[in-house]
Amino acid sequence: MSDETKKYLYLITHGTETPERSASPFFLATTAALMDHESTMVFTITATSLLKKGVAESLHIKESGESSTLDFFIDQAREAGVKMYVCAPSLDLNNCSMDDLIEVDGVVGGTALNEMAAEADVVITF
């Protein structure tokens, strides 16, 4: 990592209940990665629901159904090298296990999340 590279941490707390808010964190994380910054997303509370298999392909950003689906933004983020983690307690909250989710880079608990935030140059929450 060069001296100019910054660490961006995106903490996502909302899920399928607000589809209009779901694309922005992926878009911004992708943008940071494309700017050669380290870009990491952590999904907690109901945001874990966005990572359930089959959800992203059917979740439209606009209610009209005429917009892109969330998988478009997830694919862009992956291609750009964005790291994605899920918060361990949110798995239980969303009645799911790791097997129920799309591929992520790992599971984090409170200690790891706090360390990620402390080491980040920028923390953005959604």
N, CA, C and O atoms as CSV, one atom per row, in Angstrom:
chain,resi,resn,atom,element,x,y,z
A,1,MET,N,N,0.846,-1.179,0.000
A,1,MET,CA,C,0.000,0.000,0.000
A,1,MET,C,C,0.892,1.243,0.000
A,1,MET,O,O,1.769,1.374,0.854
A,2,SER,N,N,0.677,2.141,-0.939
A,2,SER,CA,C,1.499,3.348,-1.021
A,2,SER,C,C,1.066,4.353,0.039
A,2,SER,O,O,0.036,4.189,0.693
A,3,ASP,N,N,1.880,5.401,0.193
A,3,ASP,CA,C,1.556,6.448,1.164
A,3,ASP,C,C,0.267,7.170,0.799
A,3,ASP,O,O,-0.403,7.729,1.667
A,4,GLU,N,N,-0.079,7.157,-0.478
A,4,GLU,CA,C,-1.282,7.846,-0.922
A,4,GLU,C,C,-2.532,6.985,-0.810
A,4,GLU,O,O,-3.647,7.502,-0.887
A,5,THR,N,N,-2.364,5.695,-0.630
A,5,THR,CA,C,-3.507,4.802,-0.521
A,5,THR,C,C,-4.171,4.992,0.834
A,5,THR,O,O,-3.510,5.000,1.873
A,6,LYS,N,N,-5.470,5.142,0.805
A,6,LYS,CA,C,-6.233,5.284,2.038
A,6,LYS,C,C,-7.083,4.035,2.241
A,6,LYS,O,O,-7.380,3.305,1.295
A,7,LYS,N,N,-7.463,3.806,3.486
A,7,LYS,CA,C,-8.361,2.702,3.821
A,7,LYS,C,C,-9.756,3.267,4.039
A,7,LYS,O,O,-9.972,4.118,4.902
A,8,TYR,N,N,-10.699,2.776,3.235
A,8,TYR,CA,C,-12.092,3.173,3.359
A,8,TYR,C,C,-12.872,2.004,3.934
A,8,TYR,O,O,-12.759,0.878,3.450
A,9,LEU,N,N,-13.661,2.268,4.963
A,9,LEU,CA,C,-14.526,1.264,5.569
A,9,LEU,C,C,-15.962,1.739,5.446
A,9,LEU,O,O,-16.314,2.827,5.901
A,10,TYR,N,N,-16.785,0.904,4.821
A,10,TYR,CA,C,-18.208,1.194,4.665
A,10,TYR,C,C,-18.974,0.247,5.570
A,10,TYR,O,O,-18.894,-0.971,5.411
A,11,LEU,N,N,-19.715,0.801,6.517
A,11,LEU,CA,C,-20.513,0.020,7.452
A,11,LEU,C,C,-21.969,0.141,7.023
A,11,LEU,O,O,-22.555,1.222,7.080
A,12,ILE,N,N,-22.549,-0.982,6.591
A,12,ILE,CA,C,-23.912,-0.986,6.062
A,12,ILE,C,C,-24.829,-1.605,7.109
A,12,ILE,O,O,-24.581,-2.715,7.580
A,13,THR,N,N,-25.897,-0.882,7.475
A,13,THR,CA,C,-26.796,-1.345,8.536
A,13,THR,C,C,-28.228,-1.587,8.064
A,13,THR,O,O,-29.042,-2.091,8.837
A,14,HIS,N,N,-28.558,-1.246,6.823
A,14,HIS,CA,C,-29.923,-1.421,6.320
A,14,HIS,C,C,-29.939,-2.522,5.252
A,14,HIS,O,O,-28.924,-2.803,4.615
A,15,GLY,N,N,-31.081,-3.118,5.078
A,15,GLY,CA,C,-31.161,-4.242,4.150
A,15,GLY,C,C,-32.265,-4.122,3.128
A,15,GLY,O,O,-32.522,-3.052,2.577
A,16,THR,N,N,-32.910,-5.244,2.888
A,16,THR,CA,C,-33.925,-5.324,1.833
A,16,THR,C,C,-35.144,-4.457,2.104
A,16,THR,O,O,-35.927,-4.188,1.192
A,17,GLU,N,N,-35.312,-4.022,3.330
A,17,GLU,CA,C,-36.468,-3.177,3.650
A,17,GLU,C,C,-36.365,-1.790,3.031
A,17,GLU,O,O,-37.363,-1.075,2.949
A,18,THR,N,N,-35.167,-1.401,2.594
A,18,THR,CA,C,-34.966,-0.104,1.946
A,18,THR,C,C,-34.131,-0.290,0.680
A,18,THR,O,O,-32.967,0.109,0.649
A,19,PRO,N,N,-34.703,-0.883,-0.351
A,19,PRO,CA,C,-33.926,-1.165,-1.566
A,19,PRO,C,C,-33.330,0.080,-2.208
A,19,PRO,O,O,-32.275,0.001,-2.837
A,20,GLU,N,N,-33.980,1.217,-2.063
A,20,GLU,CA,C,-33.472,2.449,-2.671
A,20,GLU,C,C,-32.139,2.887,-2.058
A,20,GLU,O,O,-31.431,3.706,-2.644
A,21,ARG,N,N,-31.796,2.353,-0.894
A,21,ARG,CA,C,-30.539,2.703,-0.232
A,21,ARG,C,C,-29.449,1.656,-0.466
A,21,ARG,O,O,-28.311,1.847,-0.036
A,22,SER,N,N,-29.772,0.579,-1.125
A,22,SER,CA,C,-28.847,-0.551,-1.198
A,22,SER,C,C,-27.697,-0.381,-2.177
A,22,SER,O,O,-26.626,-0.939,-1.937
A,23,ALA,N,N,-27.856,0.340,-3.240
A,23,ALA,CA,C,-26.803,0.445,-4.260
A,23,ALA,C,C,-25.690,1.415,-3.887
A,23,ALA,O,O,-24.531,1.179,-4.230
A,24,SER,N,N,-26.011,2.483,-3.205
A,24,SER,CA,C,-25.027,3.535,-2.919
A,24,SER,C,C,-23.771,3.047,-2.212
A,24,SER,O,O,-22.674,3.433,-2.615
A,25,PRO,N,N,-23.877,2.214,-1.174
A,25,PRO,CA,C,-22.637,1.759,-0.528
A,25,PRO,C,C,-21.733,0.975,-1.483
A,25,PRO,O,O,-20.513,1.129,-1.446
A,26,PHE,N,N,-22.323,0.140,-2.333
A,26,PHE,CA,C,-21.531,-0.625,-3.303
A,26,PHE,C,C,-20.892,0.315,-4.321
A,26,PHE,O,O,-19.725,0.154,-4.677
A,27,PHE,N,N,-21.661,1.294,-4.785
A,27,PHE,CA,C,-21.157,2.252,-5.764
A,27,PHE,C,C,-19.966,3.022,-5.204
A,27,PHE,O,O,-18.941,3.153,-5.872
A,28,LEU,N,N,-20.097,3.534,-3.973
A,28,LEU,CA,C,-19.020,4.315,-3.376
A,28,LEU,C,C,-17.801,3.455,-3.044
A,28,LEU,O,O,-16.665,3.890,-3.232
A,29,ALA,N,N,-18.031,2.250,-2.556
A,29,ALA,CA,C,-16.908,1.345,-2.273
A,29,ALA,C,C,-16.163,0.993,-3.553
A,29,ALA,O,O,-14.936,0.905,-3.562
A,30,THR,N,N,-16.907,0.792,-4.625
A,30,THR,CA,C,-16.293,0.499,-5.922
A,30,THR,C,C,-15.471,1.691,-6.399
A,30,THR,O,O,-14.353,1.527,-6.887
A,31,THR,N,N,-16.019,2.871,-6.257
A,31,THR,CA,C,-15.309,4.077,-6.663
A,31,THR,C,C,-13.992,4.222,-5.904
A,31,THR,O,O,-12.964,4.544,-6.501
A,32,ALA,N,N,-14.016,3.986,-4.588
A,32,ALA,CA,C,-12.791,4.076,-3.789
A,32,ALA,C,C,-11.760,3.053,-4.276
A,32,ALA,O,O,-10.577,3.368,-4.404
A,33,ALA,N,N,-12.215,1.837,-4.543
A,33,ALA,CA,C,-11.297,0.792,-5.014
A,33,ALA,C,C,-10.699,1.167,-6.363
A,33,ALA,O,O,-9.511,0.940,-6.594
A,34,LEU,N,N,-11.495,1.731,-7.248
A,34,LEU,CA,C,-11.005,2.134,-8.561
A,34,LEU,C,C,-10.044,3.319,-8.483
A,34,LEU,O,O,-9.281,3.579,-9.414
A,35,MET,N,N,-10.094,4.029,-7.360
A,35,MET,CA,C,-9.153,5.129,-7.115
A,35,MET,C,C,-7.888,4.608,-6.428
A,35,MET,O,O,-7.073,5.382,-5.926
A,36,ASP,N,N,-7.742,3.268,-6.417
A,36,ASP,CA,C,-6.585,2.599,-5.818
A,36,ASP,C,C,-6.509,2.743,-4.305
A,36,ASP,O,O,-5.418,2.768,-3.736
A,37,HIS,N,N,-7.658,2.836,-3.657
A,37,HIS,CA,C,-7.724,2.824,-2.202
A,37,HIS,C,C,-8.192,1.452,-1.743
A,37,HIS,O,O,-8.864,0.738,-2.487
A,38,GLU,N,N,-7.842,1.089,-0.535
A,38,GLU,CA,C,-8.336,-0.160,0.047
A,38,GLU,C,C,-9.782,0.078,0.475
A,38,GLU,O,O,-10.062,0.990,1.253
A,39,SER,N,N,-10.688,-0.739,-0.030
A,39,SER,CA,C,-12.109,-0.523,0.182
A,39,SER,C,C,-12.746,-1.778,0.779
A,39,SER,O,O,-12.687,-2.860,0.195
A,40,THR,N,N,-13.356,-1.609,1.954
A,40,THR,CA,C,-13.940,-2.729,2.677
A,40,THR,C,C,-15.368,-2.389,3.089
A,40,THR,O,O,-15.651,-1.274,3.527
A,41,MET,N,N,-16.260,-3.364,2.943
A,41,MET,CA,C,-17.649,-3.211,3.369
A,41,MET,C,C,-17.935,-4.233,4.465
A,41,MET,O,O,-17.527,-5.391,4.368
A,42,VAL,N,N,-18.642,-3.793,5.515
A,42,VAL,CA,C,-19.085,-4.692,6.568
A,42,VAL,C,C,-20.602,-4.557,6.668
A,42,VAL,O,O,-21.139,-3.457,6.795
A,43,PHE,N,N,-21.275,-5.698,6.608
A,43,PHE,CA,C,-22.736,-5.751,6.644
A,43,PHE,C,C,-23.185,-6.208,8.025
A,43,PHE,O,O,-22.773,-7.265,8.504
A,44,THR,N,N,-24.033,-5.403,8.663
A,44,THR,CA,C,-24.513,-5.723,9.995
A,44,THR,C,C,-26.000,-5.369,10.099
A,44,THR,O,O,-26.575,-4.782,9.182
A,45,ILE,N,N,-26.592,-5.722,11.196
A,45,ILE,CA,C,-28.012,-5.548,11.468
A,45,ILE,C,C,-28.784,-6.169,10.297
A,45,ILE,O,O,-28.547,-7.335,9.982
A,46,THR,N,N,-29.690,-5.448,9.645
A,46,THR,CA,C,-30.470,-6.060,8.558
A,46,THR,C,C,-29.749,-6.049,7.214
A,46,THR,O,O,-30.248,-6.627,6.250
A,47,ALA,N,N,-28.589,-5.406,7.129
A,47,ALA,CA,C,-27.842,-5.365,5.863
A,47,ALA,C,C,-27.426,-6.752,5.402
A,47,ALA,O,O,-27.227,-6.972,4.207
A,48,THR,N,N,-27.293,-7.677,6.321
A,48,THR,CA,C,-26.932,-9.047,5.959
A,48,THR,C,C,-27.956,-9.637,4.995
A,48,THR,O,O,-27.617,-10.506,4.192
A,49,SER,N,N,-29.198,-9.179,5.063
A,49,SER,CA,C,-30.235,-9.682,4.152
A,49,SER,C,C,-29.902,-9.393,2.695
A,49,SER,O,O,-30.376,-10.105,1.810
A,50,LEU,N,N,-29.101,-8.368,2.422
A,50,LEU,CA,C,-28.703,-8.043,1.051
A,50,LEU,C,C,-27.794,-9.109,0.456
A,50,LEU,O,O,-27.686,-9.237,-0.763
A,51,LEU,N,N,-27.141,-9.872,1.326
A,51,LEU,CA,C,-26.162,-10.862,0.881
A,51,LEU,C,C,-26.738,-12.266,0.760
A,51,LEU,O,O,-26.020,-13.193,0.385
A,52,LYS,N,N,-28.012,-12.440,1.066
A,52,LYS,CA,C,-28.616,-13.762,0.936
A,52,LYS,C,C,-28.690,-14.157,-0.532
A,52,LYS,O,O,-29.001,-13.341,-1.399
A,53,LYS,N,N,-28.399,-15.423,-0.788
A,53,LYS,CA,C,-28.444,-15.934,-2.166
A,53,LYS,C,C,-29.810,-15.665,-2.777
A,53,LYS,O,O,-30.843,-15.900,-2.151
A,54,GLY,N,N,-29.798,-15.166,-4.014
A,54,GLY,CA,C,-31.036,-14.901,-4.747
A,54,GLY,C,C,-31.628,-13.529,-4.530
A,54,GLY,O,O,-32.467,-13.092,-5.318
A,55,VAL,N,N,-31.216,-12.836,-3.485
A,55,VAL,CA,C,-31.792,-11.520,-3.184
A,55,VAL,C,C,-31.315,-10.467,-4.180
A,55,VAL,O,O,-32.129,-9.727,-4.732
A,56,ALA,N,N,-30.019,-10.392,-4.413
A,56,ALA,CA,C,-29.464,-9.326,-5.252
A,56,ALA,C,C,-30.003,-9.352,-6.675
A,56,ALA,O,O,-30.159,-8.307,-7.307
A,57,GLU,N,N,-30.284,-10.547,-7.176
A,57,GLU,CA,C,-30.798,-10.672,-8.551
A,57,GLU,C,C,-32.239,-10.180,-8.679
A,57,GLU,O,O,-32.689,-9.847,-9.775
A,58,SER,N,N,-32.952,-10.137,-7.570
A,58,SER,CA,C,-34.361,-9.753,-7.627
A,58,SER,C,C,-34.649,-8.406,-6.966
A,58,SER,O,O,-35.775,-7.912,-7.033
A,59,LEU,N,N,-33.642,-7.810,-6.329
A,59,LEU,CA,C,-33.866,-6.546,-5.621
A,59,LEU,C,C,-33.609,-5.376,-6.556
A,59,LEU,O,O,-32.465,-5.100,-6.917
A,60,HIS,N,N,-34.674,-4.692,-6.946
A,60,HIS,CA,C,-34.572,-3.520,-7.809
A,60,HIS,C,C,-34.325,-2.287,-6.955
A,60,HIS,O,O,-34.916,-2.133,-5.886
A,61,ILE,N,N,-33.456,-1.421,-7.426
A,61,ILE,CA,C,-33.092,-0.222,-6.686
A,61,ILE,C,C,-34.266,0.746,-6.622
A,61,ILE,O,O,-34.465,1.415,-5.608
A,62,LYS,N,N,-35.035,0.825,-7.687
A,62,LYS,CA,C,-36.246,1.643,-7.715
A,62,LYS,C,C,-37.452,0.714,-7.662
A,62,LYS,O,O,-37.446,-0.350,-8.282
A,63,GLU,N,N,-38.480,1.109,-6.930
A,63,GLU,CA,C,-39.662,0.271,-6.757
A,63,GLU,C,C,-40.370,-0.061,-8.064
A,63,GLU,O,O,-41.063,-1.075,-8.148
A,64,SER,N,N,-40.211,0.768,-9.073
A,64,SER,CA,C,-40.908,0.549,-10.338
A,64,SER,C,C,-40.465,-0.728,-11.036
A,64,SER,O,O,-41.161,-1.223,-11.922
A,65,GLY,N,N,-39.311,-1.266,-10.645
A,65,GLY,CA,C,-38.796,-2.469,-11.284
A,65,GLY,C,C,-38.093,-2.191,-12.597
A,65,GLY,O,O,-37.682,-3.120,-13.294
A,66,GLU,N,N,-37.952,-0.922,-12.939
A,66,GLU,CA,C,-37.319,-0.548,-14.203
A,66,GLU,C,C,-35.842,-0.217,-14.027
A,66,GLU,O,O,-35.194,0.239,-14.969
A,67,SER,N,N,-35.316,-0.436,-12.857
A,67,SER,CA,C,-33.926,-0.077,-12.573
A,67,SER,C,C,-33.047,-1.312,-12.554
A,67,SER,O,O,-33.518,-2.443,-12.673
A,68,SER,N,N,-31.766,-1.065,-12.402
A,68,SER,CA,C,-30.818,-2.160,-12.240
A,68,SER,C,C,-31.123,-2.912,-10.954
A,68,SER,O,O,-31.691,-2.364,-10.009
A,69,THR,N,N,-30.736,-4.165,-10.943
A,69,THR,CA,C,-30.863,-4.935,-9.713
A,69,THR,C,C,-29.555,-4.837,-8.942
A,69,THR,O,O,-28.524,-4.452,-9.494
A,70,LEU,N,N,-29.607,-5.187,-7.673
A,70,LEU,CA,C,-28.459,-5.023,-6.793
A,70,LEU,C,C,-27.253,-5.846,-7.247
A,70,LEU,O,O,-26.115,-5.444,-7.005
A,71,ASP,N,N,-27.474,-6.979,-7.894
A,71,ASP,CA,C,-26.339,-7.807,-8.314
A,71,ASP,C,C,-25.408,-7.066,-9.278
A,71,ASP,O,O,-24.210,-7.348,-9.309
A,72,PHE,N,N,-25.930,-6.137,-10.052
A,72,PHE,CA,C,-25.101,-5.311,-10.942
A,72,PHE,C,C,-24.040,-4.571,-10.122
A,72,PHE,O,O,-22.868,-4.550,-10.500
A,73,PHE,N,N,-24.445,-3.966,-9.005
A,73,PHE,CA,C,-23.542,-3.189,-8.169
A,73,PHE,C,C,-22.583,-4.093,-7.381
A,73,PHE,O,O,-21.421,-3.744,-7.178
A,74,ILE,N,N,-23.074,-5.243,-6.946
A,74,ILE,CA,C,-22.217,-6.198,-6.241
A,74,ILE,C,C,-21.124,-6.705,-7.176
A,74,ILE,O,O,-19.959,-6.785,-6.784
A,75,ASP,N,N,-21.491,-7.045,-8.405
A,75,ASP,CA,C,-20.510,-7.521,-9.377
A,75,ASP,C,C,-19.440,-6.470,-9.659
A,75,ASP,O,O,-18.257,-6.797,-9.762
A,76,GLN,N,N,-19.849,-5.221,-9.784
A,76,GLN,CA,C,-18.879,-4.146,-10.013
A,76,GLN,C,C,-17.908,-4.033,-8.844
A,76,GLN,O,O,-16.704,-3.866,-9.039
A,77,ALA,N,N,-18.442,-4.127,-7.624
A,77,ALA,CA,C,-17.601,-4.021,-6.432
A,77,ALA,C,C,-16.588,-5.161,-6.386
A,77,ALA,O,O,-15.410,-4.943,-6.104
A,78,ARG,N,N,-17.049,-6.367,-6.663
A,78,ARG,CA,C,-16.133,-7.517,-6.661
A,78,ARG,C,C,-15.031,-7.352,-7.699
A,78,ARG,O,O,-13.860,-7.608,-7.419
A,79,GLU,N,N,-15.410,-6.924,-8.895
A,79,GLU,CA,C,-14.431,-6.738,-9.966
A,79,GLU,C,C,-13.393,-5.681,-9.607
A,79,GLU,O,O,-12.244,-5.766,-10.040
A,80,ALA,N,N,-13.793,-4.687,-8.820
A,80,ALA,CA,C,-12.882,-3.612,-8.420
A,80,ALA,C,C,-11.998,-4.012,-7.241
A,80,ALA,O,O,-11.041,-3.309,-6.917
A,81,GLY,N,N,-12.312,-5.130,-6.602
A,81,GLY,CA,C,-11.497,-5.596,-5.485
A,81,GLY,C,C,-11.992,-5.194,-4.110
A,81,GLY,O,O,-11.237,-5.255,-3.140
A,82,VAL,N,N,-13.238,-4.787,-4.010
A,82,VAL,CA,C,-13.814,-4.435,-2.709
A,82,VAL,C,C,-13.941,-5.698,-1.864
A,82,VAL,O,O,-14.404,-6.731,-2.349
A,83,LYS,N,N,-13.532,-5.615,-0.610
A,83,LYS,CA,C,-13.672,-6.723,0.332
A,83,LYS,C,C,-15.013,-6.591,1.044
A,83,LYS,O,O,-15.431,-5.492,1.409
A,84,MET,N,N,-15.684,-7.732,1.237
A,84,MET,CA,C,-16.994,-7.735,1.889
A,84,MET,C,C,-16.999,-8.716,3.049
A,84,MET,O,O,-16.627,-9.880,2.904
A,85,TYR,N,N,-17.431,-8.217,4.208
A,85,TYR,CA,C,-17.513,-9.027,5.420
A,85,TYR,C,C,-18.910,-8.922,6.017
A,85,TYR,O,O,-19.607,-7.925,5.831
A,86,VAL,N,N,-19.298,-9.950,6.724
A,86,VAL,CA,C,-20.583,-9.946,7.413
A,86,VAL,C,C,-20.313,-9.997,8.909
A,86,VAL,O,O,-19.385,-10.671,9.357
A,87,CYS,N,N,-21.115,-9.292,9.668
A,87,CYS,CA,C,-21.013,-9.259,11.119
A,87,CYS,C,C,-21.642,-10.536,11.684
A,87,CYS,O,O,-22.784,-10.864,11.363
A,88,ALA,N,N,-20.897,-11.247,12.520
A,88,ALA,CA,C,-21.347,-12.540,13.038
A,88,ALA,C,C,-22.724,-12.485,13.714
A,88,ALA,O,O,-23.567,-13.321,13.389
A,89,PRO,N,N,-23.000,-11.555,14.631
A,89,PRO,CA,C,-24.317,-11.563,15.277
A,89,PRO,C,C,-25.478,-11.304,14.316
A,89,PRO,O,O,-26.610,-11.709,14.582
A,90,SER,N,N,-25.195,-10.627,13.198
A,90,SER,CA,C,-26.277,-10.332,12.256
A,90,SER,C,C,-26.743,-11.574,11.500
A,90,SER,O,O,-27.846,-11.591,10.952
A,91,LEU,N,N,-25.915,-12.601,11.469
A,91,LEU,CA,C,-26.348,-13.860,10.847
A,91,LEU,C,C,-27.564,-14.402,11.591
A,91,LEU,O,O,-28.568,-14.761,10.974
A,92,ASP,N,N,-27.471,-14.459,12.900
A,92,ASP,CA,C,-28.583,-14.950,13.713
A,92,ASP,C,C,-29.789,-14.024,13.599
A,92,ASP,O,O,-30.924,-14.488,13.490
A,93,LEU,N,N,-29.547,-12.731,13.623
A,93,LEU,CA,C,-30.623,-11.746,13.511
A,93,LEU,C,C,-31.424,-11.938,12.222
A,93,LEU,O,O,-32.638,-11.734,12.204
A,94,ASN,N,N,-30.742,-12.328,11.153
A,94,ASN,CA,C,-31.384,-12.514,9.844
A,94,ASN,C,C,-31.719,-13.974,9.553
A,94,ASN,O,O,-32.029,-14.340,8.420
A,95,ASN,N,N,-31.652,-14.802,10.597
A,95,ASN,CA,C,-31.994,-16.226,10.471
A,95,ASN,C,C,-31.266,-16.897,9.319
A,95,ASN,O,O,-31.883,-17.570,8.494
A,96,CYS,N,N,-29.956,-16.713,9.266
A,96,CYS,CA,C,-29.198,-17.349,8.194
A,96,CYS,C,C,-27.826,-17.784,8.676
A,96,CYS,O,O,-27.360,-17.394,9.746
A,97,SER,N,N,-27.207,-18.592,7.861
A,97,SER,CA,C,-25.842,-19.043,8.108
A,97,SER,C,C,-24.994,-18.598,6.920
A,97,SER,O,O,-25.513,-18.034,5.956
A,98,MET,N,N,-23.710,-18.849,6.991
A,98,MET,CA,C,-22.831,-18.494,5.882
A,98,MET,C,C,-23.231,-19.222,4.606
A,98,MET,O,O,-23.031,-18.695,3.512
A,99,ASP,N,N,-23.783,-20.400,4.723
A,99,ASP,CA,C,-24.222,-21.161,3.549
A,99,ASP,C,C,-25.372,-20.482,2.814
A,99,ASP,O,O,-25.596,-20.742,1.632
A,100,ASP,N,N,-26.105,-19.609,3.512
A,100,ASP,CA,C,-27.236,-18.903,2.913
A,100,ASP,C,C,-26.812,-17.658,2.140
A,100,ASP,O,O,-27.623,-17.047,1.445
A,101,LEU,N,N,-25.536,-17.284,2.263
A,101,LEU,CA,C,-25.059,-16.027,1.685
A,101,LEU,C,C,-24.270,-16.237,0.408
A,101,LEU,O,O,-23.733,-17.317,0.158
A,102,ILE,N,N,-24.210,-15.181,-0.398
A,102,ILE,CA,C,-23.298,-15.164,-1.537
A,102,ILE,C,C,-21.879,-15.161,-0.987
A,102,ILE,O,O,-21.683,-15.026,0.221
A,103,GLU,N,N,-20.910,-15.304,-1.844
A,103,GLU,CA,C,-19.513,-15.349,-1.397
A,103,GLU,C,C,-19.100,-14.015,-0.772
A,103,GLU,O,O,-19.253,-12.953,-1.375
A,104,VAL,N,N,-18.576,-14.099,0.441
A,104,VAL,CA,C,-18.023,-12.935,1.127
A,104,VAL,C,C,-16.595,-13.261,1.543
A,104,VAL,O,O,-16.163,-14.411,1.461
A,105,ASP,N,N,-15.872,-12.250,1.985
A,105,ASP,CA,C,-14.474,-12.439,2.354
A,105,ASP,C,C,-14.290,-12.926,3.783
A,105,ASP,O,O,-13.183,-13.295,4.175
A,106,GLY,N,N,-15.359,-12.930,4.563
A,106,GLY,CA,C,-15.239,-13.440,5.915
A,106,GLY,C,C,-16.319,-12.919,6.840
A,106,GLY,O,O,-17.208,-12.161,6.451
A,107,VAL,N,N,-16.201,-13.360,8.080
A,107,VAL,CA,C,-17.119,-12.975,9.152
A,107,VAL,C,C,-16.309,-12.213,10.185
A,107,VAL,O,O,-15.188,-12.606,10.507
A,108,VAL,N,N,-16.860,-11.135,10.705
A,108,VAL,CA,C,-16.180,-10.364,11.736
A,108,VAL,C,C,-17.083,-10.219,12.955
A,108,VAL,O,O,-18.309,-10.210,12.844
A,109,GLY,N,N,-16.461,-10.109,14.099
A,109,GLY,CA,C,-17.161,-9.826,15.345
A,109,GLY,C,C,-16.894,-8.394,15.758
A,109,GLY,O,O,-16.323,-7.610,15.000
A,110,GLY,N,N,-17.310,-8.065,16.958
A,110,GLY,CA,C,-17.163,-6.702,17.451
A,110,GLY,C,C,-15.729,-6.225,17.534
A,110,GLY,O,O,-15.432,-5.089,17.165
A,111,THR,N,N,-14.832,-7.077,18.012
A,111,THR,CA,C,-13.429,-6.688,18.140
A,111,THR,C,C,-12.822,-6.378,16.774
A,111,THR,O,O,-12.161,-5.355,16.594
A,112,ALA,N,N,-13.053,-7.265,15.823
A,112,ALA,CA,C,-12.496,-7.060,14.485
A,112,ALA,C,C,-13.070,-5.805,13.834
A,112,ALA,O,O,-12.338,-5.051,13.192
A,113,LEU,N,N,-14.360,-5.577,13.992
A,113,LEU,CA,C,-14.979,-4.397,13.400
A,113,LEU,C,C,-14.395,-3.127,14.018
A,113,LEU,O,O,-14.097,-2.171,13.302
A,114,ASN,N,N,-14.230,-3.112,15.327
A,114,ASN,CA,C,-13.638,-1.942,15.978
A,114,ASN,C,C,-12.209,-1.712,15.513
A,114,ASN,O,O,-11.799,-0.565,15.333
A,115,GLU,N,N,-11.450,-2.773,15.316
A,115,GLU,CA,C,-10.077,-2.634,14.819
A,115,GLU,C,C,-10.071,-2.105,13.389
A,115,GLU,O,O,-9.249,-1.259,13.039
A,116,MET,N,N,-10.987,-2.603,12.566
A,116,MET,CA,C,-11.070,-2.117,11.186
A,116,MET,C,C,-11.372,-0.620,11.169
A,116,MET,O,O,-10.775,0.133,10.399
A,117,ALA,N,N,-12.294,-0.200,12.018
A,117,ALA,CA,C,-12.663,1.217,12.072
A,117,ALA,C,C,-11.503,2.067,12.578
A,117,ALA,O,O,-11.274,3.166,12.073
A,118,ALA,N,N,-10.771,1.569,13.570
A,118,ALA,CA,C,-9.643,2.316,14.119
A,118,ALA,C,C,-8.514,2.477,13.106
A,118,ALA,O,O,-7.814,3.489,13.106
A,119,GLU,N,N,-8.339,1.480,12.244
A,119,GLU,CA,C,-7.267,1.515,11.249
A,119,GLU,C,C,-7.659,2.254,9.969
A,119,GLU,O,O,-6.792,2.611,9.171
A,120,ALA,N,N,-8.946,2.483,9.769
A,120,ALA,CA,C,-9.416,3.114,8.538
A,120,ALA,C,C,-9.117,4.623,8.554
A,120,ALA,O,O,-9.134,5.267,9.603
A,121,ASP,N,N,-8.846,5.157,7.375
A,121,ASP,CA,C,-8.697,6.591,7.223
A,121,ASP,C,C,-10.065,7.256,7.134
A,121,ASP,O,O,-10.253,8.391,7.573
A,122,VAL,N,N,-11.014,6.525,6.556
A,122,VAL,CA,C,-12.364,7.038,6.354
A,122,VAL,C,C,-13.355,5.934,6.708
A,122,VAL,O,O,-13.223,4.798,6.251
A,123,VAL,N,N,-14.358,6.280,7.533
A,123,VAL,CA,C,-15.440,5.355,7.863
A,123,VAL,C,C,-16.742,6.010,7.436
A,123,VAL,O,O,-17.062,7.122,7.858
A,124,ILE,N,N,-17.488,5.305,6.593
A,124,ILE,CA,C,-18.768,5.813,6.102
A,124,ILE,C,C,-19.838,4.808,6.465
A,124,ILE,O,O,-19.665,3.610,6.243
A,125,THR,N,N,-20.946,5.280,7.021
A,125,THR,CA,C,-22.024,4.379,7.404
A,125,THR,C,C,-23.264,4.651,6.573
A,125,THR,O,O,-23.542,5.782,6.175
A,126,PHE,N,N,-23.997,3.578,6.328
A,126,PHE,CA,C,-25.265,3.640,5.591
A,126,PHE,C,C,-26.312,2.929,6.404
A,126,PHE,O,O,-27.467,2.849,5.988
